[in-house]
Amino acid sequence: MTDMDQALAALKQYFGYESFRPGQAGMVKAILEGRDCLGVMPTGAGKSICYQIPATLLDGITIVVSPLVSLMRDQVDGLEDAGIHAHFVNSTQTPDEQAQALAQAAQGRCKLLYVAPERLNAPRFVAFAAQARIDLLAVDEAHCVSQWGQDFRPAYLGIGDFIASLPVRPRVAAFTATATERVRRDIVSMLDLRDPYQAVTGFDRPNLFFDVVKLETKAKDRWVTSYAKEHGQESGIVYCATRKETEALAAELNQAGIPAASYHGGMAPAARDDAQAAFVNDEVQVVVATNAFGMGIDKSNVRYVIHHNMPESIEAYYQEAGRAGRDGEPARCTLLWNEADIVTRRRLLDMDSGNDQLTGEEAEVVRASRRRLLNTMIGYCRTTDCLHAYMLRYFGEEMENGAAAQVNSQADEQAKSGCGNCSNCLSTFSTVDVSDLARAISRCVHDVGQRFGSGKIVQVLAGSKSQDLLSRGLDRCPSYGALENVGAARIRDVLNQMASDGYLTITEGRLPLVQFGPKAGETVSPDFHYEIKQVRRAEPKGAARA
Ligand code: ADP
C-alpha cells in the first residue's frame, strides 16, 4: 500500500469520508513525504484533516499549535470519538492534569497534542519536547504570526525558536484562511518553513449569495430587523462595528419578536459562552456581534451573515461572511454600507497608533498596508462587477465566468449574465453625473467658512426653512437653496462620497465639521467630472430570497 492508500484508508476508518476534498490530498502527501507545508483554505474547507490524517500514520507525536484554547477540549473529544488518541495542555487545566497529559504524550500514548503558543516555552513543556519524538508540528491560524494581519499574537513569534530548539526538526505544516501574498510570505519566513509545499484552495463558495446594499446609517437597523423577521426560522449572524451597536440592535430585534443575543469582547466570558451556546443550539435565531465572534465556531446551518458596517479588509469580510452556509446549502452574505462608514474607517485607521512594539516608521508602514486593504474593501462596495469574481480575483483565483460578469455601468437596464448569485449580477447600474452637485456642495462648504457639519450644509443647499438655520443667518449665504430640487438624501450621498474620495474631509470630535480635503481644488477646474453609481436592485431567486 502506498502512503496515499493508507491515508485514504485512515480517512475512511476514522472519519468515515470516502475521498479528500480539494487541497487535502496534496497536503497530506507532502507531509507524509516529510515536507513543510502551507495550506491556505477558507474556514470550513477542512484544514484539520490535512494534519490529523498524517498524525495517525506517523510514528511520533503531532503537536498542534492553536490559539483557540476554548476549543481544544472539543477537538480532542472529537478525535477520541473517532478513535484517535489526543490530548491538550492549556491553562484551563490544573498543573496535575497538565503533567498527566504530557506524561501520556511522552509515553507515546497519544497521536496529537494540542497546545497554545504561549505554552511552547513553559519549562515543563520544553523538557517534554526535548525528550519526545515529535514528527509533525501543525500550526493552526498561522496568520497570527504576521504583524500585517489583525490577529497578530506575539506568542506566535516564539514558534520559530521552539522549532529550532528541538533535537530533531519535525516537518512543519502551517494553516490559515488568510490569503494575501504578504501574510503568506510572513508565515513562511517567521516559521522558517523550508521549501514548503503550498496549497491555496477552496475560495469559491458558490452557495453564498453576495449582496452589497448602500443604505443610510439610520436605515440599517430597520433593514436588519425586517430581514430577520422575514427569515424567522433561519439562523443568522449580524456583525456590528461597536459593542454598543451590538447591544442596541439585539434589543431591537428582541423587541420585534426575533430571539437575538449580543456578543462582544466586553462581556464576561460566561455571558459570551452562554450567547454562543444559545446560538449554536438554535435557542436564539440571531447573534449580533463584533468581530470577536466566530473564530472556531462550528455551526453549519447559518443562513445569513449581515455586516452592519464595512469591515477593514476583504480577508476579514470573507472570513466573517464565510461563516454562512457551511453546510453547502444556499446562504446569503449582505454588506450594508454607506460613504460615511468609509470616512469613519479611514479616520480610525489614521488614529490607530498600532502595535506598541513597532517604531513610528514601522507603524506607518503597517498603516499604509492597512490603507491598501481598506481600499480593496471599498472597491468591493463600489464595484459593479460580479462580487464573486471580485473576491476571487483578490484571492488570486480567477472564476471561469468572471469575465462575463464585467458590467458596462453606462449601459441600459439590461440584466447581466455573470455568476447569477450576487447582487451585482442581478442588478442593473447606471452612473449619474453629479459634477454640478459636487461643485455646489464645495461652494457651500466655502460659503459657510468650513464651520458647519454635513447636516447644516445639506439644509442650506436644500433651502431649508429650519428656525435654527434662519437664526444663524445661513439663508443669506449664496448657496442657499442652490440644490432645492435635488432632495436631501441625494445631496448627503454625494457629500459623503466626496469625503471618502478626498474632496472633502470631515473633522473629528463631537460636532464634526465639513472642510476641504486634499483634492478640493479639483472641483473648481473646468474639467472636473464626478459620478455616482445608481443601482436598480433585483432579488435572488430561490432559497436565499430576502
Ligand atoms: P477548517 O479547519 O478549514 O475550518 P474543518 O477542518 O473544521 O475546517 O472542517 C470543516 C468540516 O468539513 C468538518 O465538519 C469536517 O469533518 C468536514 N470535512 C473535512 N474534510 C472532509 C472530507 N474530505 N470529506 C467530507 N467532509 C470533510
Residues whose N, C-alpha, C, O or C-beta is under 5 A from the ligand:
A	BS01	ADP	Y17 S19 F20 R21 P42 T43 G44 A45 G46 K47 S48 I49
